[in-house]
Amino acid sequence: MTERLAPARVVPAVARRDFIRLAGATAAGFLASGATSDRIRIVASITGLPLDDELTRRNITESSTSRLGALIAGLRQRGWVEGVNYRFEIRSTFGGPAQMKTAVQELIDLEPDVILTGSTVDTAAMMAATTTIPIVFATSNDPVGNGFVQSLAHPGGNVTGFTSSTPEMGGKWLQLIKEAVPDIQRVGVLFNPASTPRAGRYYLDSLEQEAASSGVAVVLAPIGTVAEIDGAIGRFAEPPKAAMISLVDSFLVINRRAIVATTARYGVPMIYPFHYFIEAGGLMSYGPTLEVRSADYVDLILRGTKAGDLPVQSPRKYELLINRTVAKALGLKIPFTLLARADEIRE
């Protein structure tokens, strides 16, 4: 059962008036590009997820939970029909450096009209391979700091896209998990230094500041392989009382089911940054509402707009999800004040 409650906090997007202006100029850009309606465009996507992962499903019926499904549906709404006026190609980098190199090269060889990337690691890999093919990152947490764009309002170059969170999220996650588990004395922070923004520091500053003011000790739990998940989580099952925070991290998303199952086995409460973890059986998440706006930018680029002229946009809404059944299994009684602020309570 899903119970909808309070609306999520609204976060203003970057330079939305610029986006409206560009959208209005779509037809002019299309004509200026010299494109013809009979040319089959190529929309490419690269992902760190295995191609059999549920989040890589292309079926438009999965649009409410699948970023890729929503993209296909969004393009259809804008007049782009797969197999009619465009071809969709997807490659996975899952499997290590050799597979990433292969996937990147295969997409470059296709000479696509636009490439959609799903993580910071994938965006960096594609940018290293091309400075001309337009790239749209579906999510990035620090695009300026990572060198993807010159600025959010004026990206420049061949890259633009969407951010998914801010550095202050670290402190927010700690506030929320401490409300759910008020008697914690320490909080473990799970992340892979190789795939989380600034090796974790992007969020750790605000998290550590919040911990200092609330009297909670921060214990880092970096991992680099699936085999390390058990030990990293298991040590927080012992006294003193602890909870955990999952940082924004493509490695953790790929291995979300193993992580959630391990927290259940050890009885460790954890808060996650995306709803994907709740759907895998996690306790609670706080992060951007799934709004797949990349179809807007892919459409504009296919019609002639330069990627570097499209401002990077921020999340418009964040949502708090709580699974009350998982809370009961962990022996937690979630305070009503926290439940009342949730956007969804799942049973």
Beta strands, then each sheet from edge to edge (+ up, - down):
strand 1: 2-4
strand 2: 41-47
strand 3: 86-92
strand 4: 114-117
strand 5: 135-140
strand 6: 159-163
strand 7: 186-191
strand 8: 217-222
strand 9: 242-246
strand 10: 270-272
strand 11: 284-288
strand 12: 318-323
strand 13: 344-346
sheet 1: 1+ 13- 12- 11+ 10+ 9+ 7+ 8+
sheet 2: 3+ 2+ 4+ 5+ 6+
end
